[in-house]
């Protein structure tokens, strides 16, 4: 009985052949998992882009000179709110990147075990994504609150000369 060395390419071919040989309900499960994975990556990419825009708006507010309407004075309590929002947005960005790149290096050779492992990876990614969504919501609200407080409560009157 000859023994074949299972190279990664051969292992992938065997796994692909096992997936093709599955019945239709199992193939629907595989497609559903692939859809969930792609949807997850799209959401994390959108979170990353949105939190990046909010980080940029916070940086504009932090770097504003005293004669502009977006200026936050160093003794203002809204500076702490903006700082907490900035920190939450940085953490959101980091979690989005971690969630997109999280995965297994190697799946089982058994197709059913590999499907369960892939589903577990997607569930972990979803948990990280939910944490990133909450951090983005908190950071966005804090950024918006500090900007509106600067405009309306810090003595700046927008669009007046």
C-alpha positions in Angstrom: 0.0 0.0 0.0 1.7 3.2 -1.1 1.6 6.1 1.2 1.1 9.6 -0.3 2.7 12.6 1.3 -0.1 15.1 2.0 1.3 18.4 0.7 -0.8 21.5 1.3 -1.9 21.4 -2.4 -2.9 17.8 -2.3 -4.7 18.3 1.1 -6.6 21.3 -0.5 -7.6 19.2 -3.5 -8.9 16.4 -1.3 -10.8 18.8 0.8 -12.3 20.5 -2.3 -13.2 17.1 -3.7 -14.9 16.2 -0.4 -16.9 19.5 -0.5 -18.0 18.9 -4.1 -19.1 15.4 -3.2 -21.4 16.7 -0.4 -25.1 16.7 -0.9 -27.1 19.9 -1.7 -28.1 20.9 1.9 -24.5 20.6 3.0 -23.4 22.8 0.0 -26.0 25.3 1.1 -24.4 25.4 4.6 -21.0 26.0 3.0 -22.4 28.8 0.9 -24.1 30.3 3.9 -20.9 30.3 5.8 -19.0 31.9 2.9 -21.7 34.6 2.7 -21.5 35.3 6.5 -17.7 35.5 6.2 -17.9 38.0 3.2 -20.6 40.0 5.0 -18.4 40.2 8.1 -15.4 41.5 6.1 -17.6 44.1 4.4 -18.9 45.4 7.8 -15.5 45.5 9.4 -14.1 47.4 6.4 -16.9 49.9 6.7 -16.3 50.3 10.4 -12.6 50.8 9.8 -13.3 53.5 7.2 -16.0 55.3 9.3 -13.9 55.3 12.5 -11.0 56.6 10.4 -13.1 59.6 9.3 -14.1 60.3 12.9 -10.5 60.0 14.0 -9.6 62.6 11.4 -12.3 64.9 12.6 -11.1 64.6 16.2 -7.6 65.4 15.1 -8.8 68.5 13.4 -10.5 69.5 16.6 -7.4 68.8 18.7 -5.2 70.8 16.4 -7.5 73.8 16.0 -6.0 77.2 16.8 -7.7 79.4 19.4 -9.3 81.7 16.8 -11.3 78.9 15.0 -14.7 77.7 15.9 -13.6 74.1 16.5 -11.1 75.1 19.2 -11.1 73.2 22.5 -9.4 75.0 25.3 -7.1 72.8 27.5 -9.3 73.4 30.6 -12.5 72.5 28.9 -14.3 69.3 30.2 -15.2 68.6 26.5 -11.6 67.9 25.8 -11.8 64.8 28.0 -15.0 63.7 26.2 -13.3 64.2 22.9 -10.2 62.3 24.2 -12.3 59.4 25.3 -14.1 59.3 22.0 -10.7 59.4 20.2 -9.5 56.4 22.3 -12.7 54.5 21.6 -12.3 55.1 17.9 -8.7 53.9 17.9 -9.7 50.7 19.7 -12.6 50.3 17.2 -10.1 50.5 14.3 -7.8 48.0 16.0 -10.6 45.6 16.7 -11.8 45.8 13.1 -8.4 44.9 11.8 -8.1 42.1 14.3 -11.5 40.8 13.4 -10.8 40.8 9.7 -7.5 39.0 10.1 -8.6 36.5 12.7 -8.6 32.9 11.5 -7.1 29.5 11.7 -3.8 28.6 10.1 -5.0 25.0 9.5 -8.3 23.4 9.3 -9.1 19.7 9.8 -8.9 17.3 6.9 -12.4 16.0 7.8 -14.9 18.2 5.9 -17.5 18.3 8.7 -14.9 19.2 11.3 -13.5 21.9 9.0 -17.0 23.3 8.6 -17.5 23.4 12.4 -14.1 25.1 12.8 -14.9 27.7 10.1 -18.3 28.4 11.8 -16.4 28.9 15.1 -14.0 31.3 13.5 -17.0 33.3 12.1 -18.7 33.4 15.5 -15.5 34.7 17.2 -15.2 37.3 14.4 -18.8 38.4 15.0 -18.1 38.9 18.7 -15.1 41.1 18.0 -17.2 43.0 15.4 -20.0 43.7 17.9 -17.4 45.1 20.4 -16.0 47.3 17.6 -19.5 48.5 16.7 -20.2 49.6 20.3 -16.8 51.3 20.5 -17.5 53.1 17.2 -20.9 54.2 18.4 -19.5 55.6 21.7 -16.6 57.3 19.9 -18.9 58.8 17.3 -21.3 60.2 20.0 -18.4 61.5 22.1 -16.9 63.2 19.0 -20.2 64.7 18.0 -20.9 65.9 21.5 -17.5 67.6 21.9 -17.8 69.3 18.5 -21.4 70.6 19.2 -20.4 71.6 22.7 -17.5 73.5 21.3 -19.7 75.2 18.7 -22.6 76.1 21.0 -21.5 76.1 24.6 -17.9 77.3 24.6 -18.7 80.8 23.5 -18.1 80.3 19.8 -20.8 81.5 17.6 -20.7 79.7 14.3 -20.6 81.7 11.0 -20.5 85.1 12.7 -17.9 87.8 12.2 
